[in-house]
Amino acid sequence: MTNVYVITGGSGGMGKAIAEAVGNKGTLLLADVNEERLAQTKEELEGKGITDVHYQTVDITDRVNVRALAEKAASLGSLKSVIHTAGLSPTMATSKRITEVNLVGTGIVLDEFIKLAEPGTVAVCISSMSGHFVPKEGPYTEVLKTPLAENVVETMEQMTKGDSGAAYSLSKLGVILIAEDQAWAWGQKGARIVSLSPGTINTPMGRKESSEQAQMKVMLDNTPLKREGEAKEIATAVDFLISDAASYITGTDLRVDGGTTANMAKLRAAQGKQQ
């Protein structure tokens, strides 16, 4: 039975790079909200010799949509990996919608795809270094671990006070916490779950977020590697995490951020001076 690799946000910068990295390992199933972009991505991948590509339009906040995606994956073969890159950044939506997509959407995706998990399956959830910029322990911690609980969005709206930046950071912390919290459940099926936190990455979404050049310069000046990351560098990290070489790695977060988080104290001081 063929291995199936599901990539949400499959037509985005990271999603496409990941698809290219894993595309010749089995069957690709790309999911995104825009069918035109998905069709274009399929064409681009086929032009690079990756021919076993399927796609489906999905709103990850709609359980019926996500269940249909899981059913499609099951019809194609055995789930090797679900790589969840779909998400919204602070400039793209309201705080409420960011919580719905980044937090609740992650919960729905994992809830549906764990049903297909078997020994060797790996779930990779893309978080962000922003998830490390807020304290791990706070009044929101238990809320973030249970993204499908009743009134989660309303509760987070009260905590973030409608600030999209706060909603983004907390939702991405939620992704990290969820991966930790669900390690046991996935492990019971012989499967693994991890999160990955990119730093400033050269993608269309990353470009939109870093359009403020002064702020971008401060960020890069305080990143030990002194540059942006590339989508390919996220893809190679994902490729490792879903491989047998990472078979004892689960319930943890991998930061692929050029060292920005490790240098957080200096970054905050520099941002304070800028203000």
Residue, then its C-alpha position, 0 to 999 in steps of 0.5 A: m500500500t502506498n504511503v500518503y503524505v498530507i500537507t495542509g497549506g499545500s499551496g503556500g511557500m512552506g507547503k510547496a517546499i515540503a511537497e517538493a522535499v517529500g513528493n517522490k516518497g509516495t502519494l501527495l495530498l495537498a489541501d488549501v482553501n484556494e483551488e486555483r492555487l492548488a491546481q497551479t502547485k500540482e502543475e509546478l510539482e509535476g513539472k519537477g517530476i513529482t507526478d503522484v499529486h492529488y489535492q482537495t480544497v479544505d477549510i480546516t475550521d470546518r470538521v466536515n471538510v477535514r473529515a472529507l480530507a482524511e477520507k480522501a487520504a485513506s482512499l489513497g493509501s496508508l497515512k505516513s504523515v500529516i504535515h499541518t502548515a495551514g495558518l494565518s499570521p497577524t496581518m491576515a485576519t482578526s484575532k478571532r479568526i486567527t484563533e479559529v484557524n491556528l488553534v481550533g483548526t489544528g485541533i480538528v486536523l489532529d482529531e480527524f487524522i489520528k483515526l488514520a494513524e498507524p505504526g510509523t505515522v508522523a504528524v508535524c504541526i508548524s508553529s512559530m518562534s512567536g510561540h516561544f515569545v510568550p510564557k509557556e505557563g499562564p492562565y491560557t495554558e490549559v485552554l490552549k491544550t484543549p482547542l476543541a473544548e467549548n467556548v475556546v475562541e471566546t475565552m481566547e478573545q477575552m485573554t488577547k483583548g482582540d489583539s491579532g498579534a497576541a492571538y497569533s503568539l498564543s495560538k502558536l504556543g498552543v500548537i507546541l503545547i498540543a503536540e506535547d499533550q497528544a504525544w501519548a495518544w499518538g504513541q498508543k498507535g505507534a505514531r509520533i507527533v511533533s511541532l516545528s517553529p520556524g523563524t523569519i522565513n523567506t515566503p510570501m507570508g513571511r514577506k508580508e509580516s516583515s514589510e516593516q523594514a526597520q523592524m526586520k533589520v532589528m530582527l535579523d541583526n539579533t538573529p545569530l545566523k544574521r539572515e532569513g531562513e528559506a522554505k527549503e530549510i523548513a522542508t529539510a527539517v520536516d523531511f528529517l522529522i517524518s523519517d525513520a532517522a527521527s523514530y524516537i522523537t515525539g512530543t517536542d518542538l524543533r526550532v528552525d529560527g537561526g537562533t533568534t529564540a535563543n537570543m531573545a533577551k537581546l532581541r527584546a532589548a533592541q526592540g525596546k530601544q527602537q521604540 
